[in-house]
Amino acid sequence: MGKVAIIGVGQSSFVRQYPGSVRELAFEGFKDALNDAHITTADIDASVICSAPEYDKQRSPAGIFAEYLGLNPQPTFYVESLCSSSSMGVRLAYSLVESGLHDAVAVVGFQKMSEISSAESQERMGRGADIQWESPFGTMMPAYYAMYATAHMDKYGTKPEDLAAIRVKASTYGQINDKAVYRKQVTHEMFSDPESVMAGPVAAPLRVGDCCANADGSSCVIVASEKKARALCKKPVWILGVGAATASVNLAGRDLFTGLQAAKLAAENAYKMAGIGPKDVDVAEVHDCFTIAEMMAYENLGFAEPGGGKELIQSKETYKEGSIPVNVDGGLLSKGHPIGATGGSQIRTIVLQLRGEAGDMQVKDPGIGLVHNIGGVGLYGNVTILGR
């Protein structure tokens, strides 16, 4: 197979309420990526637009964005796989370039969550589950992940304080990430203080501090062929492996005690394609929509044995100085989660790490990075492995 590279990455600031339109929001991440790659729209011969459409008032956003971003008459594609949309978009872009159909593809992810109310947002999240057999009974994202947390606690003796340690780590790096929506310090004491917002109940055993926040934001990843990458880019980052898998929509078809199997299978596929194993990964971004999601990711990706995730966080091995730094940009817990933009933001972080351009968040001399991006409650699993 021919080599495929990422030559530019960009991201808007993630905010609670973006004042402009969705096309203006998308332009922020796109412009950032063009500047990063030192190219113009003339160098891009296709685009992939990614979001979860149930949050958008605009139908068929790909056509609107292609026009606004100056990408007509090049072809444009629309990709949706819930929260993993822009990782799936990068997978599509990789395929388009590797096949020889295109030389350079811009993957633009966006979501303006504030276009609808919080109640409407929760209802739409519920519709990410089966609308016949599950969501009519009131299931919501926190409740689903709370079931996984309860199963993990029951089988492995995981404690609420183990989950709190993940949020404390997230805030350590969220404070120094100028793109993050939540940049305040979070301490263990907040989780035991009944007056603290962090300790507020959501879906037992998950508390407010265990959950990420909605946000508005955009991201952009520019994927190119080896020939174009070497001509245009001084520091291309190569796509070594792309893994994807799915699981049953209904939780009745799952084993809650083994984490997210779609993530595990996607990781196995990506590792095989890249010719590496978990021990070869130097830095990772994982989908921490809830603290238990990051805990399960440690285990599903092979960074820890089943049940061993709690020792990994308590020993601080997933901090910047540890053996496997994870989410040292604050993760979704601090950055926020603008659904369609999240995967692209994660990829941006790893690209910056591999180029040695992550500033205060920089891990020492990483050679291989991994991105784990989940759609829905483990319905879609995407793992992308990148190398210098």
N, C-alpha and C positions, 0 to 999 in steps of 0.2 A: 504493500500500500504506500501511496505517496504521503509525504509529511504534510501536516496541516498545523498552522500556528495561529496564535492570538497576537495581533499586532497593535491593538489599542483597546483600552478599557475606560469606562467613564461611569459616573454616578452623580445624580443630584443629591443634595442634602435630603435626608428623610425627615419629614416634618409632620406635625399633627394635622395641619390644615393648609394646603397649598392654595395661594390666592388666585392662580391663573387657571387656564383650561388644561385639559389632558394633553393636547398637542404641545402646548408650551412646556408642560412638565416633561414630556418625552424628549423635547429638544434639549433640555438641560443635560441629561445623561449622554445624549448623542453628540452634542457639541464637545463635551468633556472628552469623549472617546476620540473624536476627530483630532482634537488638539493633542491628545496623548500620542496618537499615531503619526501626527504631522502629515496628514493627508487631507484631501477634499472629497466631496461627494462624487466627483468624477472617477475616483479610484474604486468606488463601490458598485458592483454590478447586480446586487440583489439585496433584499432586506427581509428579515423575519421579525414580526411584531408579536409580542407575547403579553397576555394578561388573562385574568379570569373574567369573562365578559359579563357575568351577572352583576358585577359592581359598576359597570360602565353604562352611561346613558347613550353613548355613541355606538351605534351598530357598525360592524365591519371596520374597526379602527385601523386595520392595516392600510386600506386605501387612503384614508384621511391622513395618516402619518406619512406615507410615502410622498404624498403631495406636499405636505408642510415641511418635511425634512429635505426636500429637493431631490428625491430619489425616483421621480418619474423620468423616463418610461420604464425603468428597470422593473423586473418582476418583484412582487412582494408576497409574502406568505403569512398566515396567521396561525399561531400555535397556542393551545390551551391545555394545560394539565394541572389545573388548580395552582397550588403554591410552588410547583416545580416547573412552571411554564417556561421561564427563560433558560433554565438548564436544558430542558427538552428542546428549546429553540437553538441552543448551541450545538446540541446533538444533530439537529437537522442541518444547521449551517456546516458542520463538519462533513456530513454526508454529501451535501451539495458541492463542496469544494473538493473533497477526496474523489468524487465521481468524475470531476472535470467539467461539470456543468457551469460552475462559476469559479472565479478567481478570488473574489473578496466579498464577504457577506456581513452586513451589519445586523446584529441581534439586539433589538430594542425591547426591553421589558418595562412595564409601567403599571401603576395602579393609583388611582385617586380614591382612597377609601372614604374620604370625607364627603364625597358626592351624595352619599346616602346616610341615614341616621344609624346610630349604633344598634338599635333594635333591628333595623332592616339588614344591617351587615350580619348580625348573628343569625337571622333567618336564612340568609343566603348561604352562610357557612354550613348551616344544617342541611341545606339542599345539596351539599357536596357528598352527602351520604345517600342511601337509597330512599327515594321519595315515596316508595310504596311500603317498605317494610321497616324503616328505621326513623327517618326524620319526622314523620307525623307524630311520633311519640315524644318529641321534645329533645332529642339528642342534639348536643352542641359540642363544638371542639373541646372545650375544657372537660366536659363529662367523659368524652371518649378517652382522652389522654389520662384522665383520673383513673379509669379502669385499668389502663396499662400500669400506672403507678402503683395501684393497689396490688396488682398481680406481682409486680417486681418486689414490693415490700413483703408480700406473703411468702414468696419462694426464696428470696435471697436475704431477707432481714434488712433491707434498705430502710433508712430512717428519713423523716422529713428534713432533718438537718443535713443529710447528704445531698438532697436536692437543693437546699438553700445554698450550699457551698458552690453550686454551679452558678447561681444568680450573683453571688458575691464576686466570683471570677469575672462574669460578664461585665459587671459594673466597674471592675478594675480597669478594663480596657475601653469600655464605653465612655468613660470620663475623658479619654485622650483621643477619641475619634470625633473629628469635627463634622462628620456626616451623620452621626447618630442622633436619634430623636430624644433618647433618655441618657443624660450625661451626669447623673447624680450618683454619689456613692451609696452602695447598699451594704449593710453589715449583717452579720449573723444575729446581732441583738434585735434588729428590726423584726425578725420573724417570730420572736418570742414576746414582743411588746404589743399588747392588745390595742394600744393607741396608734400604732404604726399602720399605714396603708398596706405595707408589704405583708402584714400578717392577716389581712382580711380574707375571709373564706370565699372561695369561688366554687370549686367542686372537690370535695374531700378526696384525697389529702392535699390537693393543690390549692395554694393561696394566691393572692394577687401577685406576690413576688415571683411565683413560679410560672407566670404567664407573660408572653410578649404582648406588645401593644400594636394596634393598627397604626398605619402611617401612610402618607402620600409620598411617592417617590418614583424615580426612574433609573434605569441602568442601561449600559450599552457595552457589548463585546463585539469587536471586529475580528472576524476569522478570515484567514487568507491561505492560499497555496504556498508551498515552499518557495517557488520561484518569486512570487510577489512579495512574500515576507522578507526574503533576503535582499530584495531590491529596495524595499521601503523602510525596513525596521532594523535598528541597531541591536535590539534585545528581544527577538521573538521568543515567545513562550510556547512550547510545543504541546499539542494535545496528544497524550500518550495512550489514554484509554477512556472510552465512554461506555458505561454500563447502565442498563435500564431494566426494570421489571415491574410487575403489577401484582396486586393481591385482591382477594375478594372484597367487594364493597361492604358487604354485611359482616359485622364482627362475629356473627354466628359461625362463619366459615373460617375463623382464625383461631390460632393458639396464642392467647394473650401473654403466656409465660415465656415466649421466645423472642420478644421484641417485634420489630417490623421486618417481616420476611422479605418484602419487596426491596428494602434497603440492603439486606444481607445478600440477596441474589444479584442485585445491581453491582454491589461491591465486588463480588466474586467475578462477574463478567469483566469489570473494569480492570481488576488486578491481572486477570488472565491476558487481556488485550495488551496491557502495558508491560507484561512480563515481570511484575514485581509482587511483593507481598506487603502486609500491613507494617512490618518492621522497617520497610524502605521509605515510608512516608515521613517527611520532615516537618510538615505543618498542614493543618486541616481546618476546613470550615464545615461545620455540620448544622443541620436544620434544628435549631433549638427553639421551636415555637413554644415549647414548655420545657421546664428543667428536666422532666423525665425523658423527653425526646433526646436531649443530649446524652443522658445516661445510657439510653438504649443504643444510641449511635456508637458510643465507645465500644460496646460489645458486638453489635452487628457488623462493624467495620474491622473487627479483629484487633483493636487496640488493647482490649482486655478480654479475659475469659467471661462467659456468662456469669453474671452476678458480681464480677470484679470491677465494674465501673465505679462503684463507691470508693474503693481503695485508690483508684486512679485520681479522682478529684481531691480526696482528702490528703493525699501525698503531694498534691500540686504538680503532678506530672503533666497536666494539661495546661499549665501556665506557660508563659513565654520562655521561661528558662528550663522547662521540664523536658522529658524524653519525647513527648508528642504534643506540642502546642496546639490547642484547639480553640477556635473562635477568639483569637487575640485582637479582633476588631470590636469586640463586644457582642457579637452574634445578634440574632434576632431579638434576644431579650433586651439588649440595649439599643441596637440600631433601629428597631421597629420592623414591621413586616408588611410592606406594600406588595401584595401577593405576587403580581407579575414581574416585579423588579428584583425580587429577593435572590433568585439564583444567579442573575448577572452580577449583583453586588457581591455575592460570595466569591464568584470567579474573579472579579476585580481584585478582591483582597489577596487571593492566592497569586495572581499575576504580579501584583506589586511586591509581594513577599519574595517571589522567585527572581525578580529584577533587582532586589535589594533597595526598594524605594518605599518601604512601609513606614518610614520615620520612627516615631517612638514605639510603634507596635512591631518593629522588625525583629524577626527570629534570626538567630545566628546562622548564616550561610546555608539556607535551605536549597536542596536540589530538586526535590519532588514534593508537590502539593496535591491535596485531595479536596474535592468539594462533594458534599453529601446534601442533596436537596430532595425533600419529600413533598408530594402532593396529596392533600387530604389527610386522612388518618392512616397513612401508610398505604394508600391506594396506589400511588405512583412512587417509584423509587428511582432516583437518578444519581449516579456517582461519576464524576469526571476527574481524571488524573492528568496533571500537568507537570511538565518538566522544563528545566532550563535548556 
